[in-house]
Amino acid sequence: MKFTKEERMKYIGSSDIAAVLGLSRWKTPLKLWAEKTGEVDPDDLSDNQAVEWGTRLEEVVSKKFSEKHDCKLIAYKKRYTHKKYPFISCELDRLIAGTDELVEIKTCNAWSYKAWDGDEIPQDYILQVMLALGLSGRNVGHFAVLVGGQKYIERKITFDQKLYDSMIEKAAHFWSYHIKKKIAPMAMADDNSDMINFFPEDKTDKIVSANQEIEQRIALRQELAMHIKEQIKEKAEIEAKLKQIIGEATGLETEKYKATWKKQNMRPNFDTELMQENGHYELYVKPNSGRVLRIAKKKINSNEKK
């Protein structure tokens, strides 16, 4: 049994905890807040093939774990909730019969293998299973992972009470302060492209007053922009020199690096002037509007200086 969209708005689940802490690879605290408060709709995964095949392969991965460890796995779809904070909840993938251990089934594409390299476990998965262990009163969590449909790996973690208590404290604060009061958490870098979804238009001519901390952030942003511009120029200069050295060859080599400069098919360029002359330009141009952030230093008049 999986949570419906409406049910997910009523709980902070184990798959949400990394986002609450700002440690998720997929979702920021602000995006999670917007979904839980109904400000935006969660991503529609009904037609997502990765999700579909992940669900289909759960039984296959579960069977592999059972055979390898000669144990019985139980798909015990009970919802566990925190006694003090019933809005913190989880469900488990599998339990190992007769033990206090659970198994989290994961499937991922081949590009994600580096996240599991060596003894590594993605941080958001550790937090997910740690919360599930605490809520269900279990001590050991296993990960059974199928990578790229052909490589099977396992990892294991044990319950950490201190980490669990910290997660519960932060989740309770997130729920009571941000979700219940509808106070949005501060945006992170990954939220930049989503700001237009929250605020699609400037509806008033009002200019918001900001404090000195914001002024310092703006100054830092301007300084970073200047350095980035210089770095882009320096990067382009190095690339030009490399191309000059390669000339009509295919590439060059140093002791540590290999650089190639080969001909390949590029994205086609469109002759917009010719299209306009032929009267075709307007037929294929899709109107696009948005909001542009521009920053300029204010001019200070003589009276303000005094």
Secondary structure, 3 states (H helix, E strand, C coil): CCCCHHHHCCCECCCCHHHHCCCCCCCCHHHHHHHHCCCCCCCCCCCCHHHHHHHHHHHHHHHHHHHHHCCCEECCCCCEECCCCCCEEECCCEEECCCCEEEEEEEECHHHHHHHCCCCCCHHHHHHHHHHHHHHCCCEEEEEEEECCCEEEEEEEECCHHHHHHHHHHHHHHHHHHHCCCCCCCCCHHHHHHHHHHCCCCCCCCCCCCCHHHHHHHHHHHHHHHHHHHHHHHHHHHHHHHHHHHCCCCEEECCCCEEECCCCCCCCCCCHHHHHHCCCHHHHCCCCCCCCCCCCCCCCCHHHHC
